[in-house]
Amino acid sequence: MARQPVVQGGNPDEDPQKQRDAALRPRWLREVIGQKAVVQRLGIALNACKKLKEPMAHIIFDGPPGLGKTTFANVVPNELGTSLQMTSGPALSKPADLLPFLTNAEEGSVLFIDEIHRLPRIVEEFIYPAMEDFRIDIVLGEGVNARTITMRLKHFTLIGATTRSGMLSGPMRDRFKMHEHLEFYTVEELAQIVRINALKLKTEIADDAALELARRSRGTPRIANSRLWWARNYAASEADGRITLEVARAALAMAEVDGEGLDKQDRRYLETLVGVFEGGPTGVEALGATMNLPSDTLSDEIEPYLLREQFIVRTPRGRMASPRAYQLLGKTMKKPPQDEQPRLLFDE
């Protein structure tokens, strides 16, 4: 029987969002919606491990937040019938923090490290021999009296998740045999996820309401689940408990989510870029200072969707609002000054 996951760096029971994600998260590969290519490759690797009776190769999942990296990390040990230990990169500040996870690893068990790109370099180098040779070298003493003890480990599978694969060092990235990138979901896939999770929550939802929630979920299952939870609460409080199209639209309007899936902060970003900086170009630090938000919050949480949906563009000189942003805000796009307009080759 698989052991309960070990979580370091915080108790998931204290976070309602993590509770909701765990309740709605698929447990088996056949239950995963979307990411068809990743599911297919993972299924082949899992079948091979079962037939060859070998541990799973080390895997790294990368992609924006909320696309299912943790879900896949939970599916793998379930499929293999083994145990799972969970931690995160920021929680491992020194090699000693990693020792309990490595020494407690069982044969074929899974160790999941979220945000693995935030591992300190000293911890990253400590885990290299554990990944390759399933051993760790512990130094006892100091100076001329120091000696090294080699400890053998059970063959385990390391699964890493990162939202910034470019920040992984080359040696770390090369030690993963499988590297899977998760893509954004289609509206149809998200609608299917919403319908399935509504059944788990014993909530009746109309097909057009599921599509409406999916359209405004920014291609991300985590956001779709959050929209579903809010619509469910709204339906229970303000309606008869059924999520109809009208109820879904009213719930999203109260949550200040527009038809493009933009929330209050997204629209505030665009209003600041267009209204204060006249559409740009401007730097993210200037935007963050004006909005009283950290620049990391803008670049990591707000800008990716605005860039993907072409509301803004990045240039060498900074961020600029696109015509679509002006259309959304109901404003007229100003022409650039004469000295900034492109010149033809033979203009005088």
C-alpha positions as CSV (number, residue, x, y, z in Angstrom):
1,M,0.0,0.0,0.0
2,A,1.3,3.4,-0.9
3,R,2.3,5.7,1.9
4,Q,0.8,9.2,2.4
5,P,2.8,11.9,0.6
6,V,5.4,13.7,2.8
7,V,5.2,17.4,2.3
8,Q,7.9,19.8,3.4
9,G,7.6,23.5,3.6
10,G,3.9,23.8,4.5
11,N,0.8,21.9,5.4
12,P,-1.6,21.5,2.4
13,D,-4.5,21.2,4.9
14,E,-4.0,24.9,5.7
15,D,-4.5,26.0,2.1
16,P,-8.1,25.8,0.7
17,Q,-6.8,26.0,-2.8
18,K,-4.5,23.0,-2.4
19,Q,-7.5,21.1,-0.8
20,R,-9.6,21.8,-3.8
21,D,-6.9,20.8,-6.2
22,A,-6.3,17.5,-4.4
23,A,-10.0,16.7,-4.3
24,L,-10.4,17.2,-8.1
25,R,-7.1,16.0,-9.3
26,P,-7.0,12.8,-11.5
27,R,-5.4,9.8,-9.8
28,W,-4.8,7.6,-12.8
29,L,-3.4,8.2,-16.3
30,R,-6.7,7.2,-18.0
31,E,-8.4,10.0,-16.1
32,V,-6.1,12.8,-17.4
33,I,-7.8,15.1,-19.8
34,G,-5.7,16.9,-22.4
35,Q,-1.9,16.7,-22.9
36,K,-2.4,13.8,-25.2
37,A,1.2,13.5,-26.4
38,V,2.5,13.6,-22.9
39,V,0.0,11.0,-21.7
40,Q,0.9,8.7,-24.5
41,R,4.6,8.9,-23.9
42,L,4.2,8.5,-20.2
43,G,1.9,5.5,-20.7
44,I,4.6,3.8,-22.8
45,A,7.3,4.5,-20.2
46,L,5.0,3.2,-17.4
47,N,4.1,0.0,-19.3
48,A,7.8,-0.6,-20.1
49,C,8.7,-0.2,-16.4
50,K,6.1,-2.8,-15.4
51,K,7.1,-5.3,-18.0
52,L,10.9,-4.9,-17.4
53,K,10.4,-4.6,-13.6
54,E,12.6,-1.6,-13.5
55,P,12.2,1.8,-11.7
56,M,10.8,4.7,-13.7
57,A,13.4,7.0,-15.3
58,H,13.8,10.5,-13.8
59,I,11.3,12.9,-15.3
60,I,11.0,16.7,-15.4
61,F,7.7,18.6,-16.3
62,D,7.9,22.2,-17.3
63,G,5.3,24.7,-18.2
64,P,3.2,27.6,-16.8
65,P,1.5,27.2,-13.4
66,G,-1.7,25.2,-13.2
67,L,-1.3,22.9,-16.2
68,G,-0.9,19.6,-14.3
69,K,2.7,19.1,-13.3
70,T,1.8,18.1,-9.8
71,T,-1.0,16.0,-11.2
72,F,1.3,13.9,-13.3
73,A,3.7,13.6,-10.3
74,N,0.8,12.0,-8.3
75,V,-0.3,9.8,-11.2
76,V,3.1,8.1,-11.7
77,P,3.3,6.4,-8.2
78,N,-0.3,5.5,-8.4
79,E,0.2,3.7,-11.6
80,L,3.3,2.0,-10.3
81,G,1.8,1.1,-7.0
82,T,4.6,2.7,-5.0
83,S,5.0,5.5,-2.5
84,L,5.4,9.2,-3.1
85,Q,7.4,11.9,-1.2
86,M,6.9,15.6,-2.0
87,T,8.9,18.7,-1.3
88,S,9.9,21.9,-3.1
89,G,13.1,23.6,-4.1
90,P,12.9,26.6,-1.7
91,A,12.4,24.2,1.2
92,L,15.8,22.5,0.5
93,S,18.3,25.1,1.6
94,K,21.2,22.7,2.4
95,P,22.0,19.0,1.6
96,A,21.0,17.9,5.1
97,D,17.4,18.9,4.2
98,L,17.4,16.4,1.4
99,L,18.8,13.5,3.4
100,P,15.5,12.3,4.9
101,F,13.9,12.1,1.5
102,L,16.7,10.1,0.0
103,T,17.3,7.7,2.9
104,N,13.6,7.0,3.3
105,A,13.1,6.3,-0.4
106,E,11.9,2.8,-1.1
107,E,12.7,0.7,-4.2
108,G,11.0,2.2,-7.1
109,S,9.4,5.0,-5.0
110,V,9.0,8.6,-6.4
111,L,10.5,11.8,-5.0
112,F,8.7,14.9,-6.3
113,I,10.5,18.3,-6.1
114,D,8.3,21.2,-7.1
115,E,10.0,24.4,-8.4
116,I,13.2,22.5,-8.8
117,H,14.9,25.4,-10.6
118,R,15.0,27.1,-7.2
119,L,17.3,24.4,-5.7
120,P,20.5,26.0,-4.3
121,R,23.6,25.0,-6.2
122,I,25.1,23.1,-3.3
123,V,21.9,20.9,-3.0
124,E,21.8,20.5,-6.8
125,E,25.4,19.1,-6.8
126,F,24.7,16.9,-3.8
127,I,21.8,15.2,-5.6
128,Y,23.8,14.4,-8.8
129,P,25.3,11.1,-7.6
130,A,21.9,10.1,-6.1
131,M,20.3,10.5,-9.5
132,E,23.0,8.8,-11.5
133,D,24.5,6.1,-9.2
134,F,21.9,6.0,-6.4
135,R,24.5,7.0,-3.7
136,I,25.3,10.0,-1.6
137,D,28.7,11.1,-0.2
138,I,28.6,12.4,3.3
139,V,31.7,14.3,4.6
140,L,32.4,13.8,8.3
141,G,34.8,16.1,10.1
142,E,36.9,19.0,8.8
143,G,40.4,19.6,7.5
144,V,42.9,16.8,7.5
145,N,40.6,14.7,9.7
146,A,37.7,14.8,7.3
147,R,36.5,11.5,5.8
148,T,33.9,10.6,3.3
149,I,31.2,8.0,3.8
150,T,29.3,6.6,0.8
151,M,25.8,5.6,1.5
152,R,23.9,3.4,-1.0
153,L,20.3,4.3,-1.8
154,K,17.3,2.4,-3.1
155,H,16.6,3.0,-6.8
156,F,14.1,5.8,-6.8
157,T,12.5,8.1,-9.4
158,L,13.0,11.8,-9.2
159,I,10.2,13.9,-10.7
160,G,10.9,17.6,-11.0
161,A,8.5,20.4,-11.9
162,T,9.5,23.9,-13.0
163,T,7.8,27.0,-14.4
164,R,11.2,28.2,-15.6
165,S,13.1,25.5,-17.3
166,G,15.6,28.0,-18.6
167,M,16.8,28.5,-15.1
168,L,17.8,24.9,-14.7
169,S,21.5,24.3,-15.1
170,G,22.7,22.1,-18.0
171,P,24.1,19.3,-15.8
172,M,20.8,19.1,-13.9
173,R,18.6,19.1,-17.0
174,D,20.7,16.4,-18.7
175,R,20.2,14.0,-15.8
176,F,16.5,13.7,-16.5
177,K,15.8,11.0,-19.1
178,M,12.3,12.4,-19.9
179,H,11.6,16.1,-20.4
180,E,7.9,16.9,-20.9
181,H,6.5,20.3,-21.7
182,L,2.9,20.9,-20.8
183,E,0.8,23.1,-23.2
184,F,-2.3,25.2,-22.5
185,Y,-5.6,23.4,-22.8
186,T,-8.3,23.9,-25.4
187,V,-11.7,25.2,-24.5
188,E,-13.3,21.8,-25.2
189,E,-10.8,20.0,-22.9
190,L,-11.4,22.5,-20.1
191,A,-15.2,22.1,-20.5
192,Q,-14.8,18.4,-20.2
193,I,-12.7,18.9,-17.0
194,V,-15.4,21.2,-15.6
195,R,-18.2,18.7,-16.3
196,I,-16.2,15.8,-14.7
197,N,-15.3,17.9,-11.6
198,A,-18.9,19.1,-11.3
199,L,-19.9,15.5,-11.0
200,K,-17.3,14.9,-8.3
201,L,-18.8,17.9,-6.5
202,K,-22.3,16.6,-7.0
203,T,-23.3,19.8,-8.8
204,E,-25.5,19.9,-11.8
205,I,-24.1,22.1,-14.6
206,A,-25.4,22.8,-18.1
207,D,-23.2,22.1,-21.1
208,D,-23.2,25.8,-22.2
209,A,-22.3,26.9,-18.7
210,A,-19.3,24.5,-18.7
211,L,-18.2,26.0,-22.0
212,E,-18.6,29.5,-20.6
213,L,-16.5,28.7,-17.6
214,A,-13.9,27.0,-19.8
215,R,-13.7,30.0,-22.2
216,R,-12.8,32.3,-19.3
217,S,-10.3,30.0,-17.7
218,R,-7.2,31.1,-19.7
219,G,-6.4,27.6,-20.9
220,T,-5.5,26.5,-17.4
221,P,-7.3,23.6,-15.5
222,R,-6.4,25.2,-12.1
223,I,-8.2,28.4,-13.0
224,A,-11.1,26.3,-14.4
225,N,-11.5,24.5,-11.1
226,S,-11.5,27.9,-9.3
227,R,-14.1,29.2,-11.6
228,L,-16.2,26.1,-11.0
229,W,-15.9,26.4,-7.3
230,W,-17.0,30.0,-7.3
231,A,-19.9,29.3,-9.7
232,R,-21.0,26.4,-7.5
233,N,-21.0,28.7,-4.4
234,Y,-22.8,31.4,-6.2
235,A,-25.4,28.9,-7.5
236,A,-26.0,27.5,-4.0
237,S,-26.4,31.0,-2.5
238,E,-28.2,33.0,-5.2
239,A,-30.0,30.3,-7.2
240,D,-31.3,26.7,-6.9
241,G,-27.9,25.1,-6.9
242,R,-27.8,24.4,-10.6
243,I,-25.1,26.1,-12.7
244,T,-26.9,27.4,-15.7
245,L,-25.5,29.7,-18.4
246,E,-27.1,32.7,-16.7
247,V,-25.8,31.7,-13.3
248,A,-22.3,31.1,-14.6
249,R,-22.2,34.6,-16.3
250,A,-23.6,36.3,-13.2
251,A,-21.0,34.5,-11.0
252,L,-18.1,35.5,-13.3
253,A,-19.4,39.1,-13.5
254,M,-19.4,39.3,-9.7
255,A,-15.8,37.9,-9.7
256,E,-14.9,40.6,-12.2
257,V,-13.8,38.2,-14.9
258,D,-14.7,39.5,-18.3
259,G,-15.5,37.6,-21.5
260,E,-11.8,37.3,-22.5
261,G,-10.9,35.7,-19.1
262,L,-9.2,38.8,-17.9
263,D,-9.6,39.7,-14.2
264,K,-9.3,43.0,-12.4
265,Q,-5.5,42.9,-12.2
266,D,-5.2,42.1,-15.9
267,R,-7.4,45.1,-16.9
268,R,-5.6,47.3,-14.4
269,Y,-2.3,46.4,-16.1
270,L,-3.6,47.3,-19.5
271,E,-5.3,50.5,-18.2
272,T,-1.9,51.5,-16.6
273,L,0.0,50.7,-19.8
274,V,-2.4,52.6,-22.0
275,G,-3.5,55.4,-19.7
276,V,-0.3,56.3,-17.9
277,F,2.4,55.2,-20.4
278,E,0.4,55.9,-23.5
279,G,0.7,52.3,-24.7
280,G,4.4,52.1,-24.1
281,P,7.1,51.1,-24.7
282,T,7.9,50.9,-21.0
283,G,9.7,48.6,-18.6
284,V,8.1,46.1,-16.2
285,E,9.7,47.8,-13.2
286,A,8.0,51.1,-14.1
287,L,4.7,49.3,-14.5
288,G,5.1,47.5,-11.2
289,A,6.0,50.8,-9.3
290,T,3.0,52.5,-10.8
291,M,0.6,49.6,-9.9
292,N,2.3,49.1,-6.5
293,L,3.0,45.5,-7.4
294,P,6.3,43.6,-7.5
295,S,7.7,43.3,-11.0
296,D,8.0,39.5,-10.6
297,T,4.2,39.3,-10.0
298,L,3.6,41.1,-13.3
299,S,6.1,39.0,-15.3
300,D,5.1,35.7,-13.8
301,E,1.4,35.9,-13.2
302,I,-0.1,38.7,-15.3
303,E,2.0,39.1,-18.5
304,P,2.1,35.5,-19.8
305,Y,-1.6,35.4,-20.6
306,L,-1.6,38.9,-22.0
307,L,1.3,38.0,-24.2
308,R,-0.3,34.7,-25.4
309,E,-3.6,36.5,-26.2
310,Q,-1.7,39.3,-28.0
311,F,-2.9,42.1,-25.7
312,I,0.7,43.3,-25.2
313,V,4.0,42.7,-27.0
314,R,7.5,42.7,-25.7
315,T,10.1,44.8,-27.5
316,P,13.8,45.6,-26.8
317,R,12.5,48.9,-25.4
318,G,9.9,47.5,-23.1
319,R,6.2,46.4,-23.1
320,M,3.7,47.9,-25.6
321,A,0.0,47.6,-25.8
322,S,-1.4,46.0,-29.0
323,P,-4.4,47.2,-31.0
324,R,-6.4,44.5,-29.3
325,A,-5.8,46.0,-25.9
326,Y,-7.0,49.4,-27.1
327,Q,-10.1,47.7,-28.5
328,L,-10.8,45.9,-25.2
329,L,-10.5,49.2,-23.3
330,G,-12.6,51.1,-25.9
331,K,-9.8,53.6,-26.6
332,T,-8.3,54.9,-29.8
333,M,-4.7,53.8,-30.5
334,K,-2.4,56.8,-31.0
335,K,0.0,57.0,-33.9
336,P,3.7,57.0,-33.0
337,P,5.6,60.3,-33.3
338,Q,7.0,61.2,-36.7
339,D,10.6,60.4,-35.6
340,E,9.5,56.9,-34.4
341,Q,7.6,55.9,-37.5
342,P,9.4,53.5,-39.9
343,R,11.1,55.0,-42.9
344,L,11.3,53.7,-46.3
345,L,14.7,52.9,-47.7
346,F,14.9,55.8,-50.1
347,D,13.0,58.4,-48.0
348,E,14.9,61.7,-47.5
